[in-house]
Amino acid sequence: MKRIAFVLGVLVLFAAATSASGFERGTPTLIVKKSRYGEVLFDGRGFALYAFTRDRRGGPSQCYGGCAKAWPVYFASGSLRAGPGVKRSLLGTTRRRNGRRQVTYNGRPLYYYVGERRPGVILCQNVDEFGGTWLVVRASGRLVG
């Protein structure tokens, strides 16, 4: 009985982690959706993604500790899929200090904002925090300033 409970617990955790990462079967890694800032990047579930100007294009993330709590990292846990409007050639990853892969677009690490609880919401465009500015990203890879 304990073994069955353990296996069920592991399966529930795996399903939750897979769903939360946006890598469900058939779900694109990135999509482009219209917003009040024009067409910008969202994860496959419809949550806005941000770039941090303190991160240098092609370089590692500069967001750790309290920064990463306020701006959770968009981790890659499977193969990356470009959805409609996304340029596959701009999609990639960078390694974080702990070895996990963070999704990048046009060489910029991507993040969520912790306060956004519903798909399609953009609450923190052009916010200065943790030594840089947080901006949503266009399909071209340019930041919306």
N, CA, C and O atoms as CSV, one atom per row, in Angstrom:
chain,resi,resn,atom,element,x,y,z
A,1,MET,N,N,0.819,-1.185,0.000
A,1,MET,CA,C,0.000,0.000,0.000
A,1,MET,C,C,0.875,1.265,0.000
A,1,MET,O,O,0.576,2.226,-0.710
A,2,LYS,N,N,1.957,1.263,0.799
A,2,LYS,CA,C,2.854,2.408,0.846
A,2,LYS,C,C,3.503,2.633,-0.518
A,2,LYS,O,O,3.688,3.772,-0.945
A,3,ARG,N,N,3.846,1.542,-1.196
A,3,ARG,CA,C,4.480,1.644,-2.501
A,3,ARG,C,C,3.532,2.297,-3.505
A,3,ARG,O,O,3.952,3.144,-4.293
A,4,ILE,N,N,2.270,1.910,-3.480
A,4,ILE,CA,C,1.281,2.494,-4.401
A,4,ILE,C,C,1.110,3.979,-4.106
A,4,ILE,O,O,1.053,4.790,-5.030
A,5,ALA,N,N,1.030,4.342,-2.836
A,5,ALA,CA,C,0.896,5.751,-2.458
A,5,ALA,C,C,2.112,6.545,-2.917
A,5,ALA,O,O,1.977,7.665,-3.410
A,6,PHE,N,N,3.299,5.968,-2.757
A,6,PHE,CA,C,4.525,6.636,-3.186
A,6,PHE,C,C,4.516,6.851,-4.696
A,6,PHE,O,O,4.800,7.955,-5.163
A,7,VAL,N,N,4.195,5.813,-5.463
A,7,VAL,CA,C,4.168,5.916,-6.928
A,7,VAL,C,C,3.139,6.955,-7.364
A,7,VAL,O,O,3.417,7.764,-8.250
A,8,LEU,N,N,1.960,6.942,-6.756
A,8,LEU,CA,C,0.938,7.932,-7.096
A,8,LEU,C,C,1.416,9.344,-6.772
A,8,LEU,O,O,1.175,10.272,-7.544
A,9,GLY,N,N,2.087,9.511,-5.644
A,9,GLY,CA,C,2.631,10.817,-5.279
A,9,GLY,C,C,3.648,11.311,-6.289
A,9,GLY,O,O,3.621,12.478,-6.681
A,10,VAL,N,N,4.540,10.435,-6.712
A,10,VAL,CA,C,5.544,10.797,-7.711
A,10,VAL,C,C,4.862,11.189,-9.019
A,10,VAL,O,O,5.245,12.178,-9.642
A,11,LEU,N,N,3.858,10.427,-9.440
A,11,LEU,CA,C,3.145,10.737,-10.681
A,11,LEU,C,C,2.439,12.089,-10.604
A,11,LEU,O,O,2.444,12.847,-11.574
A,12,VAL,N,N,1.840,12.388,-9.472
A,12,VAL,CA,C,1.170,13.678,-9.301
A,12,VAL,C,C,2.185,14.812,-9.375
A,12,VAL,O,O,1.940,15.815,-10.045
A,13,LEU,N,N,3.325,14.668,-8.692
A,13,LEU,CA,C,4.364,15.693,-8.743
A,13,LEU,C,C,4.908,15.863,-10.155
A,13,LEU,O,O,5.132,16.991,-10.595
A,14,PHE,N,N,5.123,14.775,-10.865
A,14,PHE,CA,C,5.616,14.849,-12.232
A,14,PHE,C,C,4.617,15.565,-13.132
A,14,PHE,O,O,5.002,16.419,-13.930
A,15,ALA,N,N,3.345,15.225,-13.009
A,15,ALA,CA,C,2.308,15.867,-13.827
A,15,ALA,C,C,2.233,17.361,-13.535
A,15,ALA,O,O,2.095,18.168,-14.454
A,16,ALA,N,N,2.324,17.730,-12.263
A,16,ALA,CA,C,2.272,19.149,-11.895
A,16,ALA,C,C,3.486,19.889,-12.434
A,16,ALA,O,O,3.357,20.994,-12.960
A,17,ALA,N,N,4.657,19.292,-12.308
A,17,ALA,CA,C,5.873,19.943,-12.798
A,17,ALA,C,C,5.846,20.083,-14.305
A,17,ALA,O,O,6.234,21.124,-14.835
A,18,THR,N,N,5.397,19.058,-15.003
A,18,THR,CA,C,5.332,19.116,-16.463
A,18,THR,C,C,4.347,20.182,-16.898
A,18,THR,O,O,4.637,20.961,-17.806
A,19,SER,N,N,3.185,20.227,-16.263
A,19,SER,CA,C,2.174,21.217,-16.609
A,19,SER,C,C,2.667,22.624,-16.312
A,19,SER,O,O,2.479,23.532,-17.122
A,20,ALA,N,N,3.294,22.812,-15.160
A,20,ALA,CA,C,3.751,24.137,-14.765
A,20,ALA,C,C,4.865,24.651,-15.655
A,20,ALA,O,O,5.020,25.863,-15.807
A,21,SER,N,N,5.643,23.761,-16.245
A,21,SER,CA,C,6.754,24.207,-17.074
A,21,SER,C,C,6.322,24.570,-18.477
A,21,SER,O,O,7.118,25.121,-19.238
A,22,GLY,N,N,5.082,24.279,-18.846
A,22,GLY,CA,C,4.613,24.629,-20.178
A,22,GLY,C,C,5.044,23.652,-21.248
A,22,GLY,O,O,4.944,23.969,-22.433
A,23,PHE,N,N,5.517,22.480,-20.877
A,23,PHE,CA,C,6.003,21.517,-21.853
A,23,PHE,C,C,5.091,20.308,-21.954
A,23,PHE,O,O,5.568,19.184,-22.113
A,24,GLU,N,N,3.795,20.524,-21.865
A,24,GLU,CA,C,2.862,19.432,-22.076
A,24,GLU,C,C,2.967,19.002,-23.533
A,24,GLU,O,O,3.365,19.785,-24.396
A,25,ARG,N,N,2.611,17.764,-23.793
A,25,ARG,CA,C,2.670,17.273,-25.162
A,25,ARG,C,C,1.848,18.195,-26.063
A,25,ARG,O,O,0.675,18.461,-25.801
A,26,GLY,N,N,2.493,18.677,-27.135
A,26,GLY,CA,C,1.803,19.521,-28.090
A,26,GLY,C,C,1.783,20.997,-27.734
A,26,GLY,O,O,1.353,21.808,-28.554
A,27,THR,N,N,2.229,21.377,-26.544
A,27,THR,CA,C,2.227,22.777,-26.145
A,27,THR,C,C,3.519,23.441,-26.597
A,27,THR,O,O,4.603,22.969,-26.255
A,28,PRO,N,N,3.426,24.529,-27.360
A,28,PRO,CA,C,4.658,25.222,-27.764
A,28,PRO,C,C,5.371,25.826,-26.566
A,28,PRO,O,O,4.741,26.166,-25.565
A,29,THR,N,N,6.676,25.958,-26.672
A,29,THR,CA,C,7.475,26.614,-25.654
A,29,THR,C,C,7.143,28.100,-25.613
A,29,THR,O,O,6.939,28.668,-24.540
A,30,LEU,N,N,7.090,28.727,-26.785
A,30,LEU,CA,C,6.776,30.145,-26.907
A,30,LEU,C,C,5.693,30.350,-27.956
A,30,LEU,O,O,5.622,29.633,-28.955
A,31,ILE,N,N,4.858,31.341,-27.704
A,31,ILE,CA,C,3.868,31.769,-28.685
A,31,ILE,C,C,3.899,33.298,-28.734
A,31,ILE,O,O,4.437,33.950,-27.838
A,32,VAL,N,N,3.324,33.849,-29.778
A,32,VAL,CA,C,3.190,35.293,-29.904
A,32,VAL,C,C,1.704,35.612,-29.800
A,32,VAL,O,O,0.872,35.012,-30.480
A,33,LYS,N,N,1.391,36.578,-28.927
A,33,LYS,CA,C,0.004,37.003,-28.744
A,33,LYS,C,C,-0.064,38.525,-28.750
A,33,LYS,O,O,0.905,39.212,-28.427
A,34,LYS,N,N,-1.231,39.028,-29.124
A,34,LYS,CA,C,-1.462,40.468,-29.068
A,34,LYS,C,C,-1.623,40.905,-27.615
A,34,LYS,O,O,-2.188,40.189,-26.788
A,35,SER,N,N,-1.113,42.091,-27.332
A,35,SER,CA,C,-1.246,42.693,-26.011
A,35,SER,C,C,-1.346,44.199,-26.197
A,35,SER,O,O,-1.296,44.684,-27.327
A,36,ARG,N,N,-1.485,44.939,-25.120
A,36,ARG,CA,C,-1.524,46.400,-25.237
A,36,ARG,C,C,-0.164,46.959,-25.659
A,36,ARG,O,O,-0.059,48.144,-25.976
A,37,TYR,N,N,0.869,46.131,-25.666
A,37,TYR,CA,C,2.205,46.529,-26.112
A,37,TYR,C,C,2.516,46.018,-27.517
A,37,TYR,O,O,3.663,46.058,-27.962
A,38,GLY,N,N,1.501,45.546,-28.199
A,38,GLY,CA,C,1.677,44.942,-29.516
A,38,GLY,C,C,1.812,43.438,-29.363
A,38,GLY,O,O,1.468,42.880,-28.321
A,39,GLU,N,N,2.307,42.791,-30.387
A,39,GLU,CA,C,2.499,41.342,-30.335
A,39,GLU,C,C,3.799,41.030,-29.605
A,39,GLU,O,O,4.873,41.490,-29.994
A,40,VAL,N,N,3.683,40.235,-28.532
A,40,VAL,CA,C,4.841,39.910,-27.695
A,40,VAL,C,C,4.839,38.422,-27.350
A,40,VAL,O,O,3.879,37.704,-27.631
A,41,LEU,N,N,5.934,37.976,-26.737
A,41,LEU,CA,C,6.102,36.570,-26.389
A,41,LEU,C,C,5.357,36.179,-25.119
A,41,LEU,O,O,5.305,36.926,-24.141
A,42,PHE,N,N,4.785,34.984,-25.173
A,42,PHE,CA,C,4.158,34.344,-24.025
A,42,PHE,C,C,4.612,32.899,-24.018
A,42,PHE,O,O,5.055,32.381,-25.044
A,43,ASP,N,N,4.506,32.238,-22.865
A,43,ASP,CA,C,4.797,30.809,-22.853
A,43,ASP,C,C,3.617,30.081,-23.501
A,43,ASP,O,O,2.625,30.713,-23.866
A,44,GLY,N,N,3.717,28.779,-23.644
A,44,GLY,CA,C,2.686,27.995,-24.305
A,44,GLY,C,C,1.353,27.995,-23.587
A,44,GLY,O,O,0.338,27.621,-24.175
A,45,ARG,N,N,1.332,28.410,-22.319
A,45,ARG,CA,C,0.087,28.490,-21.553
A,45,ARG,C,C,-0.524,29.878,-21.595
A,45,ARG,O,O,-1.620,30.097,-21.080
A,46,GLY,N,N,0.200,30.837,-22.222
A,46,GLY,CA,C,-0.325,32.189,-22.346
A,46,GLY,C,C,0.155,33.174,-21.299
A,46,GLY,O,O,-0.413,34.259,-21.172
A,47,PHE,N,N,1.207,32.816,-20.532
A,47,PHE,CA,C,1.757,33.726,-19.532
A,47,PHE,C,C,2.872,34.571,-20.159
A,47,PHE,O,O,3.714,34.061,-20.898
A,48,ALA,N,N,2.860,35.872,-19.848
A,48,ALA,CA,C,3.837,36.809,-20.404
A,48,ALA,C,C,5.251,36.453,-19.972
A,48,ALA,O,O,5.478,35.961,-18.867
A,49,LEU,N,N,6.191,36.710,-20.864
A,49,LEU,CA,C,7.611,36.490,-20.589
A,49,LEU,C,C,8.360,37.808,-20.719
A,49,LEU,O,O,8.065,38.633,-21.585
A,50,TYR,N,N,9.333,37.982,-19.840
A,50,TYR,CA,C,10.090,39.224,-19.760
A,50,TYR,C,C,11.583,38.961,-19.944
A,50,TYR,O,O,12.079,37.868,-19.673
A,51,ALA,N,N,12.286,39.998,-20.415
A,51,ALA,CA,C,13.743,40.012,-20.446
A,51,ALA,C,C,14.207,41.073,-19.442
A,51,ALA,O,O,13.486,42.027,-19.150
A,52,PHE,N,N,15.412,40.891,-18.927
A,52,PHE,CA,C,16.018,41.753,-17.917
A,52,PHE,C,C,17.204,42.453,-18.562
A,52,PHE,O,O,18.122,41.793,-19.048
A,53,THR,N,N,17.195,43.797,-18.575
A,53,THR,CA,C,18.259,44.512,-19.283
A,53,THR,C,C,19.636,44.329,-18.651
A,53,THR,O,O,20.651,44.605,-19.292
A,54,ARG,N,N,19.682,43.872,-17.416
A,54,ARG,CA,C,20.978,43.608,-16.780
A,54,ARG,C,C,21.638,42.360,-17.380
A,54,ARG,O,O,22.861,42.220,-17.335
A,55,ASP,N,N,20.832,41.464,-17.937
A,55,ASP,CA,C,21.367,40.291,-18.648
A,55,ASP,C,C,21.896,40.760,-20.002
A,55,ASP,O,O,21.205,41.467,-20.735
A,56,ARG,N,N,23.093,40.370,-20.318
A,56,ARG,CA,C,23.668,40.701,-21.625
A,56,ARG,C,C,23.254,39.638,-22.628
A,56,ARG,O,O,23.240,38.447,-22.319
A,57,ARG,N,N,22.914,40.087,-23.843
A,57,ARG,CA,C,22.522,39.156,-24.900
A,57,ARG,C,C,23.617,38.120,-25.105
A,57,ARG,O,O,24.784,38.461,-25.302
A,58,GLY,N,N,23.225,36.847,-25.055
A,58,GLY,CA,C,24.177,35.762,-25.236
A,58,GLY,C,C,24.919,35.374,-23.971
A,58,GLY,O,O,25.705,34.427,-23.978
A,59,GLY,N,N,24.677,36.096,-22.886
A,59,GLY,CA,C,25.360,35.814,-21.629
A,59,GLY,C,C,24.453,35.110,-20.638
A,59,GLY,O,O,23.278,34.868,-20.915
A,60,PRO,N,N,25.010,34.782,-19.481
A,60,PRO,CA,C,24.214,34.103,-18.451
A,60,PRO,C,C,23.283,35.071,-17.729
A,60,PRO,O,O,23.421,36.289,-17.841
A,61,SER,N,N,22.352,34.516,-17.003
A,61,SER,CA,C,21.415,35.298,-16.199
A,61,SER,C,C,22.143,36.020,-15.076
A,61,SER,O,O,23.114,35.513,-14.515
A,62,GLN,N,N,21.658,37.206,-14.762
A,62,GLN,CA,C,22.151,37.983,-13.625
A,62,GLN,C,C,21.114,38.035,-12.510
A,62,GLN,O,O,21.267,38.787,-11.547
A,63,CYS,N,N,20.057,37.235,-12.642
A,63,CYS,CA,C,18.931,37.275,-11.705
A,63,CYS,C,C,18.929,36.017,-10.830
A,63,CYS,O,O,18.593,34.925,-11.289
A,64,TYR,N,N,19.312,36.195,-9.557
A,64,TYR,CA,C,19.357,35.111,-8.578
A,64,TYR,C,C,18.804,35.618,-7.255
A,64,TYR,O,O,18.585,36.818,-7.093
A,65,GLY,N,N,18.578,34.722,-6.315
A,65,GLY,CA,C,18.119,35.097,-4.979
A,65,GLY,C,C,16.759,35.771,-5.008
A,65,GLY,O,O,15.809,35.252,-5.594
A,66,GLY,N,N,16.669,36.947,-4.361
A,66,GLY,CA,C,15.418,37.690,-4.302
A,66,GLY,C,C,14.899,38.071,-5.670
A,66,GLY,O,O,13.690,38.108,-5.897
A,67,CYS,N,N,15.806,38.353,-6.574
A,67,CYS,CA,C,15.421,38.681,-7.949
A,67,CYS,C,C,14.661,37.517,-8.578
A,67,CYS,O,O,13.599,37.719,-9.168
A,68,ALA,N,N,15.189,36.309,-8.460
A,68,ALA,CA,C,14.554,35.132,-9.063
A,68,ALA,C,C,13.259,34.743,-8.349
A,68,ALA,O,O,12.431,34.031,-8.917
A,69,LYS,N,N,13.081,35.202,-7.114
A,69,LYS,CA,C,11.802,34.959,-6.436
A,69,LYS,C,C,10.721,35.882,-6.996
A,69,LYS,O,O,9.578,35.462,-7.176
A,70,ALA,N,N,11.076,37.131,-7.272
A,70,ALA,CA,C,10.124,38.088,-7.845
A,70,ALA,C,C,9.925,37.867,-9.338
A,70,ALA,O,O,8.850,38.132,-9.876
A,71,TRP,N,N,10.959,37.385,-9.996
A,71,TRP,CA,C,10.946,37.170,-11.449
A,71,TRP,C,C,11.366,35.723,-11.719
A,71,TRP,O,O,12.511,35.477,-12.098
A,72,PRO,N,N,10.457,34.766,-11.529
A,72,PRO,CA,C,10.812,33.350,-11.705
A,72,PRO,C,C,11.343,33.048,-13.108
A,72,PRO,O,O,10.863,33.571,-14.114
A,73,VAL,N,N,12.327,32.203,-13.125
A,73,VAL,CA,C,12.988,31.790,-14.358
A,73,VAL,C,C,12.057,30.910,-15.192
A,73,VAL,O,O,11.311,30.094,-14.650
A,74,TYR,N,N,12.106,31.081,-16.496
A,74,TYR,CA,C,11.379,30.183,-17.404
A,74,TYR,C,C,12.348,29.054,-17.762
A,74,TYR,O,O,13.204,29.204,-18.633
A,75,PHE,N,N,12.195,27.922,-17.072
A,75,PHE,CA,C,13.087,26.787,-17.262
A,75,PHE,C,C,12.674,25.934,-18.451
A,75,PHE,O,O,11.490,25.814,-18.766
A,76,ALA,N,N,13.653,25.352,-19.096
A,76,ALA,CA,C,13.426,24.392,-20.178
A,76,ALA,C,C,13.551,23.003,-19.592
A,76,ALA,O,O,14.584,22.656,-19.019
A,77,SER,N,N,12.504,22.206,-19.732
A,77,SER,CA,C,12.578,20.840,-19.204
A,77,SER,C,C,12.362,19.806,-20.300
A,77,SER,O,O,12.146,18.629,-20.010
A,78,GLY,N,N,12.417,20.220,-21.510
A,78,GLY,CA,C,12.232,19.318,-22.641
A,78,GLY,C,C,12.709,20.015,-23.894
A,78,GLY,O,O,13.411,21.024,-23.828
A,79,SER,N,N,12.324,19.474,-25.033
A,79,SER,CA,C,12.721,20.112,-26.288
A,79,SER,C,C,11.923,21.397,-26.477
A,79,SER,O,O,10.767,21.487,-26.063
A,80,LEU,N,N,12.544,22.381,-27.100
A,80,LEU,CA,C,11.910,23.682,-27.294
A,80,LEU,C,C,11.077,23.671,-28.570
A,80,LEU,O,O,11.506,23.142,-29.596
A,81,ARG,N,N,9.878,24.260,-28.500
A,81,ARG,CA,C,8.974,24.316,-29.647
A,81,ARG,C,C,8.548,25.747,-29.909
A,81,ARG,O,O,8.027,26.425,-29.023
A,82,ALA,N,N,8.771,26.199,-31.127
A,82,ALA,CA,C,8.348,27.538,-31.529
A,82,ALA,C,C,6.904,27.486,-31.996
A,82,ALA,O,O,6.571,26.737,-32.914
A,83,GLY,N,N,6.049,28.277,-31.367
A,83,GLY,CA,C,4.650,28.366,-31.762
A,83,GLY,C,C,4.473,29.389,-32.872
A,83,GLY,O,O,5.451,29.947,-33.369
A,84,PRO,N,N,3.233,29.634,-33.258
A,84,PRO,CA,C,2.948,30.593,-34.331
A,84,PRO,C,C,3.532,31.975,-34.034
A,84,PRO,O,O,3.352,32.519,-32.945
A,85,GLY,N,N,4.233,32.529,-35.024
A,85,GLY,CA,C,4.817,33.858,-34.895
A,85,GLY,C,C,6.191,33.897,-34.271
A,85,GLY,O,O,6.843,34.942,-34.293
A,86,VAL,N,N,6.655,32.786,-33.712
A,86,VAL,CA,C,7.958,32.724,-33.043
A,86,VAL,C,C,9.025,32.302,-34.053
A,86,VAL,O,O,8.822,31.370,-34.830
A,87,LYS,N,N,10.154,32.992,-34.034
A,87,LYS,CA,C,11.271,32.646,-34.916
A,87,LYS,C,C,12.107,31.564,-34.252
A,87,LYS,O,O,12.795,31.824,-33.265
A,88,ARG,N,N,12.049,30.366,-34.784
A,88,ARG,CA,C,12.763,29.212,-34.217
A,88,ARG,C,C,14.255,29.497,-34.048
A,88,ARG,O,O,14.871,29.048,-33.081
A,89,SER,N,N,14.831,30.245,-34.989
A,89,SER,CA,C,16.270,30.527,-34.946
A,89,SER,C,C,16.660,31.391,-33.748
A,89,SER,O,O,17.835,31.431,-33.384
A,90,LEU,N,N,15.703,32.081,-33.127
A,90,LEU,CA,C,15.991,32.934,-31.969
A,90,LEU,C,C,15.781,32.223,-30.639
A,90,LEU,O,O,16.098,32.770,-29.583
A,91,LEU,N,N,15.245,31.002,-30.686
A,91,LEU,CA,C,14.914,30.234,-29.489
A,91,LEU,C,C,16.123,29.418,-29.031
A,91,LEU,O,O,16.759,28.741,-29.839
A,92,GLY,N,N,16.437,29.482,-27.745
A,92,GLY,CA,C,17.573,28.724,-27.224
A,92,GLY,C,C,17.520,28.595,-25.719
A,92,GLY,O,O,16.478,28.822,-25.103
A,93,THR,N,N,18.651,28.229,-25.126
A,93,THR,CA,C,18.757,28.105,-23.673
A,93,THR,C,C,20.121,28.607,-23.212
A,93,THR,O,O,21.063,28.737,-23.994
A,94,THR,N,N,20.187,28.881,-21.919
A,94,THR,CA,C,21.446,29.180,-21.247
A,94,THR,C,C,21.453,28.374,-19.959
A,94,THR,O,O,20.397,28.072,-19.403
A,95,ARG,N,N,22.633,28.028,-19.488
A,95,ARG,CA,C,22.757,27.266,-18.237
A,95,ARG,C,C,22.832,28.207,-17.053
A,95,ARG,O,O,23.567,29.194,-17.074
A,96,ARG,N,N,22.063,27.895,-16.017
A,96,ARG,CA,C,22.123,28.643,-14.769
A,96,ARG,C,C,23.209,28.038,-13.887
A,96,ARG,O,O,23.753,26.983,-14.213
A,97,ARG,N,N,23.525,28.688,-12.787
A,97,ARG,CA,C,24.586,28.211,-11.893
A,97,ARG,C,C,24.342,26.794,-11.399
A,97,ARG,O,O,25.288,26.041,-11.166
A,98,ASN,N,N,23.059,26.428,-11.238
A,98,ASN,CA,C,22.731,25.083,-10.759
A,98,ASN,C,C,22.676,24.054,-11.887
A,98,ASN,O,O,22.355,22.891,-11.644
A,99,GLY,N,N,22.985,24.467,-13.110
A,99,GLY,CA,C,23.014,23.552,-14.244
A,99,GLY,C,C,21.709,23.451,-15.013
A,99,GLY,O,O,21.686,22.891,-16.110
A,100,ARG,N,N,20.623,23.978,-14.467
A,100,ARG,CA,C,19.340,23.912,-15.178
A,100,ARG,C,C,19.356,24.841,-16.380
A,100,ARG,O,O,20.040,25.865,-16.389
A,101,ARG,N,N,18.586,24.461,-17.395
A,101,ARG,CA,C,18.513,25.253,-18.624
A,101,ARG,C,C,17.392,26.287,-18.536
A,101,ARG,O,O,16.254,25.955,-18.203
A,102,GLN,N,N,17.723,27.533,-18.835
A,102,GLN,CA,C,16.755,28.613,-18.881
A,102,GLN,C,C,16.476,28.943,-20.341
A,102,GLN,O,O,17.405,29.053,-21.141
A,103,VAL,N,N,15.205,29.101,-20.691
A,103,VAL,CA,C,14.831,29.429,-22.063
A,103,VAL,C,C,15.301,30.843,-22.387
A,103,VAL,O,O,15.163,31.757,-21.574
A,104,THR,N,N,15.855,31.011,-23.583
A,104,THR,CA,C,16.276,32.323,-24.071
A,104,THR,C,C,15.589,32.603,-25.404
A,104,THR,O,O,15.146,31.695,-26.106
A,105,TYR,N,N,15.516,33.892,-25.724
A,105,TYR,CA,C,15.019,34.309,-27.031
A,105,TYR,C,C,15.907,35.441,-27.501
A,105,TYR,O,O,16.090,36.433,-26.797
A,106,ASN,N,N,16.454,35.290,-28.684
A,106,ASN,CA,C,17.432,36.234,-29.224
A,106,ASN,C,C,18.586,36.431,-28.237
A,106,ASN,O,O,19.121,37.531,-28.098
A,107,GLY,N,N,18.958,35.344,-27.557
A,107,GLY,CA,C,20.084,35.365,-26.631
A,107,GLY,C,C,19.782,35.927,-25.258
A,107,GLY,O,O,20.686,36.026,-24.427
A,108,ARG,N,N,18.536,36.300,-24.992
A,108,ARG,CA,C,18.173,36.882,-23.700
A,108,ARG,C,C,17.410,35.881,-22.839
A,108,ARG,O,O,16.404,35.331,-23.285
A,109,PRO,N,N,17.872,35.635,-21.609
A,109,PRO,CA,C,17.128,34.759,-20.703
A,109,PRO,C,C,15.718,35.307,-20.453
A,109,PRO,O,O,15.516,36.520,-20.385
A,110,LEU,N,N,14.750,34.399,-20.316
A,110,LEU,CA,C,13.353,34.790,-20.123
A,110,LEU,C,C,12.857,34.464,-18.725
A,110,LEU,O,O,13.284,33.493,-18.100
A,111,TYR,N,N,11.932,35.312,-18.246
A,111,TYR,CA,C,11.399,35.228,-16.892
A,111,TYR,C,C,9.900,35.508,-16.899
A,111,TYR,O,O,9.358,36.088,-17.839
A,112,TYR,N,N,9.251,35.078,-15.821
A,112,TYR,CA,C,7.872,35.450,-15.526
A,112,TYR,C,C,7.901,36.560,-14.483
A,112,TYR,O,O,8.953,36.848,-13.913
A,113,TYR,N,N,6.750,37.184,-14.231
A,113,TYR,CA,C,6.601,38.050,-13.069
A,113,TYR,C,C,5.713,37.315,-12.080
A,113,TYR,O,O,4.639,36.845,-12.455
A,114,VAL,N,N,6.132,37.205,-10.833
A,114,VAL,CA,C,5.459,36.395,-9.824
A,114,VAL,C,C,4.008,36.823,-9.576
A,114,VAL,O,O,3.183,35.994,-9.191
A,115,GLY,N,N,3.689,38.087,-9.786
A,115,GLY,CA,C,2.345,38.582,-9.507
A,115,GLY,C,C,1.311,38.291,-10.586
A,115,GLY,O,O,0.125,38.557,-10.393
A,116,GLU,N,N,1.737,37.759,-11.699
A,116,GLU,CA,C,0.800,37.468,-12.787
A,116,GLU,C,C,0.251,36.065,-12.618
A,116,GLU,O,O,0.958,35.079,-12.828
A,117,ARG,N,N,-1.003,35.985,-12.242
A,117,ARG,CA,C,-1.636,34.705,-11.909
A,117,ARG,C,C,-2.533,34.165,-13.012
A,117,ARG,O,O,-2.975,33.018,-12.943
A,118,ARG,N,N,-2.809,34.983,-14.034
A,118,ARG,CA,C,-3.699,34.556,-15.128
A,118,ARG,C,C,-3.002,34.730,-16.467
A,118,ARG,O,O,-2.214,35.660,-16.636
A,119,PRO,N,N,-3.280,33.855,-17.415
A,119,PRO,CA,C,-2.718,34.019,-18.770
A,119,PRO,C,C,-3.163,35.352,-19.382
A,119,PRO,O,O,-4.257,35.845,-19.107
A,120,GLY,N,N,-2.295,35.915,-20.211
A,120,GLY,CA,C,-2.610,37.131,-20.948
A,120,GLY,C,C,-2.382,38.423,-20.197
A,120,GLY,O,O,-2.521,39.500,-20.777
A,121,VAL,N,N,-2.035,38.350,-18.923
A,121,VAL,CA,C,-1.851,39.544,-18.093
A,121,VAL,C,C,-0.399,40.020,-18.177
A,121,VAL,O,O,0.531,39.218,-18.096
A,122,ILE,N,N,-0.218,41.335,-18.342
A,122,ILE,CA,C,1.118,41.941,-18.302
A,122,ILE,C,C,1.068,43.074,-17.288
A,122,ILE,O,O,0.517,44.139,-17.569
A,123,LEU,N,N,1.640,42.849,-16.115
A,123,LEU,CA,C,1.584,43.824,-15.023
A,123,LEU,C,C,2.858,44.638,-14.852
A,123,LEU,O,O,2.811,45.726,-14.278
A,124,CYS,N,N,3.995,44.146,-15.332
A,124,CYS,CA,C,5.266,44.784,-14.962
A,124,CYS,C,C,6.143,45.153,-16.149
A,124,CYS,O,O,7.364,45.011,-16.083
A,125,GLN,N,N,5.548,45.617,-17.215
A,125,GLN,CA,C,6.317,46.105,-18.357
A,125,GLN,C,C,7.037,47.401,-17.972
A,125,GLN,O,O,6.441,48.293,-17.368
A,126,ASN,N,N,8.313,47.494,-18.323
A,126,ASN,CA,C,9.123,48.693,-18.133
A,126,ASN,C,C,9.291,49.052,-16.652
A,126,ASN,O,O,9.237,50.221,-16.270
A,127,VAL,N,N,9.494,48.024,-15.835
A,127,VAL,CA,C,9.701,48.202,-14.392
A,127,VAL,C,C,11.195,48.122,-14.091
A,127,VAL,O,O,11.874,47.203,-14.548
A,128,ASP,N,N,11.704,49.079,-13.327
A,128,ASP,CA,C,13.105,49.072,-12.899
A,128,ASP,C,C,13.196,48.394,-11.543
A,128,ASP,O,O,12.595,48.838,-10.565
A,129,GLU,N,N,13.964,47.302,-11.503
A,129,GLU,CA,C,14.097,46.538,-10.276
A,129,GLU,C,C,15.323,45.636,-10.371
A,129,GLU,O,O,15.623,45.114,-11.444
A,130,PHE,N,N,16.027,45.450,-9.274
A,130,PHE,CA,C,17.199,44.580,-9.180
A,130,PHE,C,C,18.320,44.998,-10.134
A,130,PHE,O,O,19.046,44.154,-10.661
A,131,GLY,N,N,18.451,46.296,-10.346
A,131,GLY,CA,C,19.566,46.815,-11.127
A,131,GLY,C,C,19.368,46.817,-12.626
A,131,GLY,O,O,20.324,47.020,-13.373
A,132,GLY,N,N,18.155,46.597,-13.077
A,132,GLY,CA,C,17.873,46.615,-14.510
A,132,GLY,C,C,16.406,46.882,-14.756
A,132,GLY,O,O,15.638,47.110,-13.821
A,133,THR,N,N,16.023,46.853,-16.013
A,133,THR,CA,C,14.639,47.086,-16.402
A,133,THR,C,C,14.061,45.804,-16.976
A,133,THR,O,O,14.739,45.070,-17.696
A,134,TRP,N,N,12.797,45.541,-16.648
A,134,TRP,CA,C,12.087,44.349,-17.112
A,134,TRP,C,C,11.178,44.742,-18.262
A,134,TRP,O,O,10.334,45.627,-18.122
A,135,LEU,N,N,11.354,44.078,-19.405
A,135,LEU,CA,C,10.619,44.418,-20.618
A,135,LEU,C,C,10.089,43.176,-21.307
A,135,LEU,O,O,10.746,42.135,-21.316
A,136,VAL,N,N,8.884,43.285,-21.893
A,136,VAL,CA,C,8.372,42.194,-22.711
A,136,VAL,C,C,9.118,42.194,-24.041
A,136,VAL,O,O,9.778,43.171,-24.396
A,137,VAL,N,N,9.006,41.089,-24.771
A,137,VAL,CA,C,9.839,40.849,-25.948
A,137,VAL,C,C,8.964,40.654,-27.188
A,137,VAL,O,O,7.981,39.914,-27.150
A,138,ARG,N,N,9.321,41.309,-28.264
A,138,ARG,CA,C,8.635,41.128,-29.549
A,138,ARG,C,C,9.115,39.850,-30.234
A,138,ARG,O,O,10.159,39.303,-29.878
A,139,ALA,N,N,8.357,39.381,-31.208
A,139,ALA,CA,C,8.726,38.176,-31.973
A,139,ALA,C,C,10.061,38.370,-32.699
A,139,ALA,O,O,10.769,37.401,-32.971
A,140,SER,N,N,10.398,39.609,-33.008
A,140,SER,CA,C,11.672,39.912,-33.676
A,140,SER,C,C,12.854,39.740,-32.734
A,140,SER,O,O,14.001,39.703,-33.179
A,141,GLY,N,N,12.582,39.632,-31.423
A,141,GLY,CA,C,13.643,39.541,-30.417
A,141,GLY,C,C,13.961,40.876,-29.779
A,141,GLY,O,O,14.718,40.939,-28.811
A,142,ARG,N,N,13.388,41.943,-30.313
A,142,ARG,CA,C,13.622,43.273,-29.735
A,142,ARG,C,C,12.781,43.442,-28.474
A,142,ARG,O,O,11.681,42.902,-28.361
A,143,LEU,N,N,13.325,44.202,-27.537
A,143,LEU,CA,C,12.619,44.484,-26.292
A,143,LEU,C,C,11.674,45.665,-26.505
A,143,LEU,O,O,11.990,46.601,-27.240
A,144,VAL,N,N,10.514,45.611,-25.856
A,144,VAL,CA,C,9.538,46.698,-25.943
A,144,VAL,C,C,9.915,47.729,-24.883
A,144,VAL,O,O,9.752,47.475,-23.689
A,145,GLY,N,N,10.413,48.883,-25.304
A,145,GLY,CA,C,10.882,49.877,-24.358
A,145,GLY,C,C,9.946,51.024,-24.151
A,145,GLY,O,O,10.241,51.927,-23.369
